Amino acid sequence: MDQHLGMNRTGMDMSPIHSKEMLHVDEGIPQVTNGGSSPAAIENYFLENADPLGSVPLPGTIKGAAKSTMKMATGHHPEVFINKLGERLAYERSGVRIYQQLIAKCTHAADALTPDLQLPIERMQQFCRQEEEHFDLLTQCLKKLGADPTAQTPDADASGVAASGLMKVITDPRTSISQCLQAMLAIELADNAAWELLILLAQDMGMTDMAQQFEHALQQEDVHLREVRDWYEKSVRGQAKMSLLS
């Protein structure tokens, strides 16, 4: 079971005397004077002078440049679409690795007879294959637009940083299956919302065939989300029942 009573000394109640000192520690902090910059001023300086988080790469081929020019001429900005496609490409690639890690952890739990929720390994393997199919789909879509699928777009960079914490939860050998499922739920929620946006962008760009392919991917992601949520709820509720019986 994930939750158990132990020698957790992270809370203030474990040391009432020191906690009172900590609550009044701000009284002894020296003020910044004599021309020194305040923390807020330093932060504002970096905010005002920061460069953008990368850029959408130029098309690497003449054919790709021609496609981009045509879309711009008709009032569309393909760089926005390419940016989001690049973001989803990076996310789906990470999704394959995340499911592989979760499958490995669940397989170990089953072999070790760990008293935790036993997830359907074959079902997760199916989800992992579908994430890989989505990655291949996005790669082909970027090539169709004349873009380089190996380039990291700005939103792909930001998305990778945001998802890195969730990846750490799943790859950490100390985390339980239930804790991993909570991270997976956050990943699948973000995944679904992103595919919905891609469908709208594809429709705005007049990419009807592409939008239909994205709708199929979203249907699969809906199943992922529904089942991951169900696994997570069963895991937590099962632990609560075990606590009541113990």
Secondary structure, DSSP 8 states (H G I E B T S, - for coil): ----------SGGG-HHHHHHHHTGGGG-----TT---HHHHHHHHHHH---S------SSHHHHHHHHHHHHTT--HHHHHHHHHHHHHHHHHHHHHHHHHHHHHHHHHHTT-SS----HHHHHHHHHHHHHHHHHHHHHHHHTT--TTS--HHHHHHHHHHHHHHHHHH-TTS-HHHHHHHHHHHHHHHHHHHHHHHHHHHHTT-HHHHHHHHHHHHHHHHHHHHHHHHHHHHHHHHHHHHHH-
